[in-house]
Amino acid sequence: MENERLNQLREMLRDNPEDVFVSYAIGLELFKTDSSENAFIHMKQLAESHPDYCPVFFKMGQWLSESGEDEEALAWLKKALQIAENENDKKAVNEIKEAIWLLED
């Protein structure tokens, strides 16, 4: 069965290929409905093309942490923290610091 939401997101991305949020939403949808492997591939490509987009680094850190890949998760989370601090996003900084703290504990 085709995933209607995923198809809609892909169509939106075709209409506006530079929309980083839509691309991020595709990654989230892949993780929920397709496979974590495809979601990881998609998000890594997104991180390469948008290296200052904090949510992708934070989400990858969360996913990797849930998969038991703590060392790699920490690397993604620390990059997310650096971006959030550069953007002076206090809410994101606090959330990311908590995620790092939980991993390092």
Accessible surface in RSA format (square Angstrom, percent):
REM  Atomic radii and reference values for relative SASA: ProtOr
REM  Chains: A
REM  Algorithm: Lee & Richards
REM  Probe-radius: 1.40
REM  Slices: 20
REM RES _ NUM      All-atoms   Total-Side   Main-Chain    Non-polar    All polar
REM                ABS   REL    ABS   REL    ABS   REL    ABS   REL    ABS   REL
RES MET A   1   240.94 124.8 151.33 100.2  89.60 213.3 128.09 108.9 112.84 149.5
RES GLU A   2   131.96  75.8 117.78  89.1  14.18  33.8  54.67 105.7  77.29  63.1
RES ASN A   3    34.02  23.5  23.40  22.6  10.63  25.6  22.90  55.1  11.12  10.8
RES GLU A   4   116.78  67.0 112.12  84.8   4.66  11.1  53.94 104.3  62.84  51.3
RES ARG A   5   122.70  51.5 119.54  60.9   3.16   7.5  40.80  55.8  81.90  49.6
RES LEU A   6    12.57   7.0  12.57   9.0   0.00   0.0  12.57   8.8   0.00   0.0
RES ASN A   7    50.34  34.7  47.01  45.4   3.33   8.0  21.54  51.8  28.80  27.8
RES GLN A   8    95.40  53.3  91.83  67.1   3.58   8.5  29.08  61.9  66.33  50.3
RES LEU A   9    10.28   5.7  10.28   7.4   0.00   0.0  10.28   7.2   0.00   0.0
RES ARG A  10    98.01  41.2  96.17  49.0   1.84   4.4  29.91  40.9  68.11  41.3
RES GLU A  11    98.78  56.7  98.78  74.7   0.00   0.0  17.88  34.6  80.91  66.1
RES MET A  12    98.09  50.8  93.65  62.0   4.44  10.6  77.52  65.9  20.57  27.3
RES LEU A  13    40.36  22.5  39.80  28.5   0.56   1.4  39.80  28.0   0.56   1.5
RES ARG A  14   166.78  70.0 140.29  71.5  26.49  63.1  77.03 105.3  89.75  54.4
RES ASP A  15   117.02  82.0  83.22  82.8  33.81  79.9  30.30  71.3  86.72  86.5
RES ASN A  16    76.45  52.7  75.22  72.7   1.23   3.0  19.21  46.2  57.24  55.3
RES PRO A  17    94.66  69.0  76.63  69.9  18.02  65.5  76.79  63.4  17.87 111.1
RES GLU A  18   133.65  76.7 120.24  91.0  13.41  31.9  59.09 114.3  74.56  60.9
RES ASP A  19    44.68  31.3  37.17  37.0   7.51  17.8  10.14  23.9  34.54  34.5
RES VAL A  20    33.53  22.1  31.93  28.9   1.59   3.8  32.44  28.2   1.09   2.9
RES PHE A  21   128.22  64.1 128.12  79.4   0.10   0.3 128.12  77.7   0.10   0.3
RES VAL A  22     6.55   4.3   6.48   5.9   0.08   0.2   6.55   5.7   0.00   0.0
RES SER A  23    13.82  11.7  13.82  18.4   0.00   0.0   5.21  11.1   8.61  12.1
RES TYR A  24    23.18  10.8  23.18  13.2   0.00   0.0  11.06   8.3  12.12  14.9
RES ALA A  25     6.83   6.3   5.39   8.3   1.43   3.3   5.68   8.0   1.14   3.0
RES ILE A  26     5.01   2.8   5.01   3.7   0.00   0.0   5.01   3.6   0.00   0.0
RES GLY A  27     0.00   0.0   0.00   N/A   0.00   0.0   0.00   0.0   0.00   0.0
RES LEU A  28    54.53  30.4  53.04  37.9   1.49   3.8  53.05  37.3   1.48   4.0
RES GLU A  29     9.92   5.7   9.74   7.4   0.18   0.4   0.10   0.2   9.82   8.0
RES LEU A  30    10.26   5.7  10.26   7.3   0.00   0.0  10.26   7.2   0.00   0.0
RES PHE A  31    68.89  34.5  53.22  33.0  15.66  40.8  53.22  32.3  15.66  44.8
RES LYS A  32   147.31  71.9 109.41  67.1  37.90  90.2  73.27  65.9  74.04  78.9
RES THR A  33    71.25  50.7  34.54  35.0  36.72  87.5  40.55  54.5  30.70  46.4
RES ASP A  34    76.41  53.5  44.25  44.0  32.16  76.1  10.21  24.0  66.20  66.0
RES SER A  35    41.78  35.3  34.26  45.7   7.52  17.3  39.02  83.1   2.75   3.9
RES SER A  36    52.99  44.8  46.91  62.6   6.08  14.0  14.90  31.7  38.09  53.4
RES GLU A  37   119.68  68.7 116.47  88.1   3.21   7.6  39.28  76.0  80.40  65.6
RES ASN A  38    64.22  44.3  62.11  60.0   2.11   5.1   9.43  22.7  54.79  53.0
RES ALA A  39     0.00   0.0   0.00   0.0   0.00   0.0   0.00   0.0   0.00   0.0
RES PHE A  40    35.70  17.9  35.70  22.1   0.00   0.0  35.70  21.6   0.00   0.0
RES ILE A  41    85.54  48.7  83.64  62.3   1.90   4.6  85.27  61.4   0.27   0.7
RES HIS A  42    33.70  18.4  31.95  22.2   1.75   4.5  19.12  19.7  14.58  17.0
RES MET A  43     0.00   0.0   0.00   0.0   0.00   0.0   0.00   0.0   0.00   0.0
RES LYS A  44    84.11  41.0  83.26  51.1   0.85   2.0  38.54  34.7  45.57  48.5
RES GLN A  45   108.72  60.8 104.94  76.7   3.78   9.0  37.98  80.8  70.74  53.7
RES LEU A  46     6.21   3.5   2.61   1.9   3.60   9.1   5.69   4.0   0.52   1.4
RES ALA A  47     7.27   6.7   4.94   7.6   2.33   5.3   5.18   7.3   2.09   5.5
RES GLU A  48   144.06  82.7 115.42  87.3  28.65  68.2  49.25  95.3  94.82  77.4
RES SER A  49    74.02  62.5  43.55  58.1  30.47  70.2  47.17 100.4  26.85  37.6
RES HIS A  50    52.29  28.6  48.47  33.7   3.82   9.8  43.57  44.9   8.72  10.2
RES PRO A  51    70.40  51.3  70.40  64.2   0.00   0.0  70.40  58.1   0.00   0.0
RES ASP A  52    99.66  69.8  93.04  92.6   6.62  15.7  30.36  71.5  69.30  69.1
RES TYR A  53    43.29  20.2  40.28  22.9   3.01   7.8  35.34  26.6   7.95   9.8
RES CYS A  54    10.92   8.3  10.15  11.3   0.78   1.8   6.18  15.7   4.74   5.1
RES PRO A  55    49.86  36.3  44.86  40.9   5.01  18.2  49.48  40.9   0.38   2.4
RES VAL A  56     0.00   0.0   0.00   0.0   0.00   0.0   0.00   0.0   0.00   0.0
RES PHE A  57    15.80   7.9  15.80   9.8   0.00   0.0  15.80   9.6   0.00   0.0
RES PHE A  58    34.18  17.1  34.18  21.2   0.00   0.0  34.18  20.7   0.00   0.0
RES LYS A  59    53.21  26.0  52.81  32.4   0.40   1.0  10.15   9.1  43.06  45.9
RES MET A  60     0.12   0.1   0.12   0.1   0.00   0.0   0.12   0.1   0.00   0.0
RES GLY A  61     0.00   0.0   0.00   N/A   0.00   0.0   0.00   0.0   0.00   0.0
RES GLN A  62    53.74  30.1  50.34  36.8   3.40   8.1  14.22  30.3  39.52  30.0
RES TRP A  63    10.97   4.4  10.34   5.0   0.63   1.5   3.47   1.9   7.50  12.2
RES LEU A  64     8.91   5.0   8.91   6.4   0.00   0.0   8.91   6.3   0.00   0.0
RES SER A  65    37.21  31.4  26.72  35.7  10.49  24.2   5.98  12.7  31.23  43.8
RES GLU A  66   135.30  77.7  95.21  72.0  40.10  95.5  52.80 102.1  82.50  67.4
RES SER A  67    69.00  58.3  34.60  46.2  34.40  79.3  27.91  59.4  41.10  57.6
RES GLY A  68    56.58  69.8   0.00   N/A  56.58  69.8  29.75  81.7  26.82  60.1
RES GLU A  69    88.14  50.6  84.30  63.8   3.84   9.2  14.97  29.0  73.17  59.7
RES ASP A  70    65.81  46.1  63.21  62.9   2.60   6.1  20.18  47.5  45.62  45.5
RES GLU A  71   153.55  88.2 144.50 109.3   9.05  21.5  58.41 113.0  95.14  77.7
RES GLU A  72    68.47  39.3  61.43  46.5   7.04  16.8  30.43  58.9  38.04  31.1
RES ALA A  73     0.00   0.0   0.00   0.0   0.00   0.0   0.00   0.0   0.00   0.0
RES LEU A  74    33.37  18.6  33.37  23.9   0.00   0.0  33.37  23.4   0.00   0.0
RES ALA A  75    62.82  57.8  48.26  74.5  14.56  33.1  55.67  78.4   7.15  18.9
RES TRP A  76    36.16  14.5  33.61  16.3   2.54   6.0  29.06  15.5   7.10  11.5
RES LEU A  77     1.43   0.8   1.43   1.0   0.00   0.0   1.43   1.0   0.00   0.0
RES LYS A  78   104.97  51.2  98.84  60.6   6.12  14.6  56.81  51.1  48.15  51.3
RES LYS A  79    66.95  32.7  63.05  38.7   3.90   9.3  37.97  34.2  28.98  30.9
RES ALA A  80     0.00   0.0   0.00   0.0   0.00   0.0   0.00   0.0   0.00   0.0
RES LEU A  81    29.03  16.2  29.03  20.8   0.00   0.0  29.03  20.4   0.00   0.0
RES GLN A  82    95.43  53.4  92.89  67.9   2.54   6.1  25.68  54.7  69.76  52.9
RES ILE A  83     4.86   2.8   4.35   3.2   0.50   1.2   4.86   3.5   0.00   0.0
RES ALA A  84     0.32   0.3   0.18   0.3   0.14   0.3   0.32   0.4   0.00   0.0
RES GLU A  85    88.75  51.0  70.12  53.1  18.62  44.3  28.46  55.0  60.29  49.2
RES ASN A  86   119.34  82.3  82.04  79.3  37.30  89.8  27.72  66.7  91.62  88.6
RES GLU A  87   100.17  57.5  70.31  53.2  29.86  71.1  41.42  80.1  58.75  48.0
RES ASN A  88   105.84  73.0  89.72  86.7  16.12  38.8  25.93  62.4  79.91  77.2
RES ASP A  89    58.84  41.2  52.37  52.1   6.48  15.3  15.25  35.9  43.60  43.5
RES LYS A  90   137.14  66.9 132.33  81.2   4.81  11.4 111.67 100.5  25.47  27.1
RES LYS A  91   148.96  72.7 140.10  86.0   8.86  21.1 112.05 100.9  36.91  39.3
RES ALA A  92    19.64  18.1  16.70  25.8   2.93   6.7  19.15  27.0   0.48   1.3
RES VAL A  93    18.77  12.4  18.77  17.0   0.00   0.0  18.77  16.3   0.00   0.0
RES ASN A  94    97.98  67.6  90.89  87.8   7.09  17.1  26.04  62.7  71.94  69.5
RES GLU A  95    68.62  39.4  63.31  47.9   5.30  12.6  31.91  61.7  36.71  30.0
RES ILE A  96     0.28   0.2   0.28   0.2   0.00   0.0   0.28   0.2   0.00   0.0
RES LYS A  97   104.03  50.8  99.10  60.8   4.93  11.7  52.21  47.0  51.82  55.2
RES GLU A  98   103.25  59.3  97.53  73.8   5.72  13.6  27.77  53.7  75.48  61.6
RES ALA A  99    20.28  18.6  14.45  22.3   5.83  13.3  18.20  25.6   2.07   5.5
RES ILE A 100    16.20   9.2  16.20  12.1   0.00   0.0  16.20  11.7   0.00   0.0
RES TRP A 101   154.57  62.0 151.93  73.5   2.64   6.2 128.57  68.6  26.00  42.2
RES LEU A 102   108.13  60.2  90.39  64.7  17.74  44.6  90.66  63.7  17.47  47.0
RES LEU A 103    31.17  17.4  12.08   8.6  19.09  48.0  14.28  10.0  16.88  45.4
RES GLU A 104   103.99  59.7  67.63  51.2  36.36  86.6  30.93  59.8  73.06  59.6
RES ASP A 105   134.69  94.3  74.34  74.0  60.34 142.7  31.04  73.0 103.65 103.4
END  Absolute sums over single chains surface
CHAIN  1 A     6650.6       5686.5        964.1       3378.2       3272.4
END  Absolute sums over all chains
TOTAL          6650.6       5686.5        964.1       3378.2       3272.4
